[in-house]
Amino acid sequence: MLHHNTPLLESLPLSERAGRRVFLKMDAMQPSGSFKIRGIGHACEQYRARGAQRFLASSGGNAGLAVAYAGRKLGVPVEIVVPETTKLGARRAILAEGATLHIHGTSWNDAHVYAQAMMRPDDRYIHPFEDPLLWDGHSTLIDEVVAAGVRPDAVVLSVGGGGLLCGIVAGLQRHGLHDTVVYAVEPEGANSFAQALAAGKVVEIQHLTSLAVSLGARRVTPRALEVAAQHPVRSIITTDAAAMTAIHRFLRDHRVLVELGCSAALAPIYDQTIPFGDAQTVLAIVCGGMNTSIYLDHLEEAW
Ligand SMILES: *Cc1c(COP(=O)(O)O)cnc(C)c1O
């Protein structure tokens, strides 16, 4: 097991905003900085057991870092391809894990195509959200919450490609939490799940305009729609500006710095825009993320 059992904190400031108890699952404390190591760590362990000799990925963000971490821990070489736009801090973090970094092209798609072309027979490409093994790994978050004695009536999380959503719903169902409502938050400009729900099918977004890069999946996994048909899942839309404010509020309240991809889920709790109804216990997934810095100015300037 490559992930950690992270702290579960009761948040007095968020409980006061929400008018009910809010618990925080602090996956910002994972060794790779985000929840991604749950699913990616599990998938990498399984693929190594099945004979994978090398892991490939084309993410310069939290998924790439999780693959690099998993490879180092498992003793499996990792090749990561990222586009030229990838920030220096992300490059450094991946290199520090001992992965080989390739810079190719100007978009994620260029890097992705290049990574596919590098594939050898015993290589395994690790997808950031589209893999049942990832969803299994993510579901351990709910195992830990239930083991800590908390059975939430509502869960708030952010959605990019929908891998976290699929894993959390699987975990809730495994523990008989069939009525626990999942609030799936996306910012305007990266709302591929909201659009898919509205259309009843996966929709490809042409222009991603949100600065929450970890949520910038053009299309969600089709599994996210199946999950939403089998479990109470509600789409909530926020904005980058609200998510930016939530970074500051959360830093003030809990002294932990998260990225926009994570604070997007906290913003509607602070802003009181989630219709919690008679839910008494809310679980907010503090999914973490490396795309942040105490010099938040670079994000603010981008407005
Ligand atoms: C990947 C990621 C998300 C979104 O997860 P999906 O499985 O793509 O929906 C949210 N926040 C952070 C910090 C992430 O790294």
PDBQT file of the ligand as one rigid body, heavy atoms in Angstrom, charges set to zero:
ROOT
HETATM    1  C1  LIG A 401      -6.841  14.835 -10.236  1.00  0.00    +0.000 C 
HETATM    2  C2  LIG A 401      -7.297  15.833  -9.272  1.00  0.00    +0.000 A 
HETATM    3  C3  LIG A 401      -8.653  16.175  -9.142  1.00  0.00    +0.000 A 
HETATM    4  C4  LIG A 401      -9.729  15.566  -9.996  1.00  0.00    +0.000 C 
HETATM    5  O1  LIG A 401      -9.770  14.174  -9.938  1.00  0.00    +0.000 OA
HETATM    6  P1  LIG A 401     -10.463  13.330 -11.100  1.00  0.00    +0.000 P 
HETATM    7  O2  LIG A 401     -10.277  11.933 -10.701  1.00  0.00    +0.000 OA
HETATM    8  O3  LIG A 401      -9.743  13.677 -12.379  1.00  0.00    +0.000 OA
HETATM    9  O4  LIG A 401     -11.890  13.768 -11.162  1.00  0.00    +0.000 OA
HETATM   10  C5  LIG A 401      -8.996  17.101  -8.177  1.00  0.00    +0.000 A 
HETATM   11  N1  LIG A 401      -8.075  17.697  -7.407  1.00  0.00    +0.000 NA
HETATM   12  C6  LIG A 401      -6.771  17.401  -7.498  1.00  0.00    +0.000 A 
HETATM   13  C7  LIG A 401      -5.810  18.102  -6.605  1.00  0.00    +0.000 C 
HETATM   14  C8  LIG A 401      -6.334  16.460  -8.428  1.00  0.00    +0.000 A 
HETATM   15  O5  LIG A 401      -5.046  16.153  -8.515  1.00  0.00    +0.000 OA
ENDROOT
TORSDOF 0
